[in-house]
């Protein structure tokens, strides 16, 4: 089937990213967005993974543009508070992932010697400091993750779409016209719109792929202990964390996302134990103030077929695990990268297999966070005793009981998480048998200069606070500033 026109239904982050990637990859095709201005944006902060940097490079935007355009702050990873006896951070930095074959010898050295969690990341991550020298090359920032103001992000990406002659139509979709298993047109309040192909970016409504073409929802609810969330905003923080903060709570966990104007927060919990009002009360006690919250419920899972007929679903319309590790934006980018690879050959069957594998890759990694020994409330005791693990995660965990994850243990086209991601997570959760890791490490005839290599990465660098670094970047000043 020759596709000349592609229409994206939905103008949130997923829809805008989709339109920009499609137009970049297929400049000969006409890309249009239809969105409703009545739905609004939650706007309590949004966080990315490293795949965001790949998206910016792909569509040709400067690496640091979100700081100016979306009130963004820098993100190096996720800080886990109260998930284990000792707090830990999931942050992957290249000089820690050096391998000998498939073996992560730097991580092995640190773990075999029972180094504190803090030593598995570079300097500055735990102290919310940033090195000025990181930005000597303005177009190649080492920071490839951000925290966004969701409203500003939407405005900015919308402007980029218009600049690139992607038409944005404001209208409300009422129904779809289906002919021979394909959507012929979407019928909206003001007009109807035909297209060769449609992208379903309608969020939890799933208006085209699920409700229209009846792609079934595959629930993963049995694998995850949470199914509800409240979200709320608080004032701008005195200092910006250089990470997203995830704090284990009585019946789930809460997030904190700093932006330049305010802080996005939320509490993800199980409605088996508490309701939204009780969750709100728990957060008000924790924050010491009254909170205005929005409530969400979700069923973790994915569409059986992300691509069905002439519709490809993205974002929340395609799949959702839960907010842990902020996979939503990254999964959109990876899903679109997969889709644009398969579209020219119309290989929907392989595309759907790849999309399912991407989701399972995310699902397994998020599940692994709940391998905690916490049991201080009925919620955490049930997580510890009764969580149902996927077969692939169980298989990998069995391997890793007595050895460090190897680079080749996880392979997934367009996947988001790999063996290196599991190492700081599982070490933080005290999963590894340290004696086994130490014996394994000894068999590799390790390099005695590893500590010197790690020290080298912290020497001779001028550090400033994260908040000051944002000010410096906004003002376009990069060099030779003191702390005062």
Helices and strands as residue ranges (DSSP letters): E 5-9, H 13-25, E 30-35, E 46-47, H 51-59, H 65-69, E 73-75, E 78-81, E 88-90, G 94-96, E 99-100, E 103-104, H 105-112, G 117-120, E 129-131, G 132-135, E 145-148, H 150-163, E 167-170, E 173-179, E 182-188, E 192-194, E 197-200, G 203-205, E 217-219, G 221-223, E 228-235, E 244-249, E 252-258, E 262-269, H 276-287, E 294-297, E 301-303, E 307-308, E 311-313, G 315-317, E 319-320, H 328-343, H 348-368, H 378-386, H 391-400, G 407-409, H 419-428, H 434-443, H 450-456, E 463-465, H 466-475
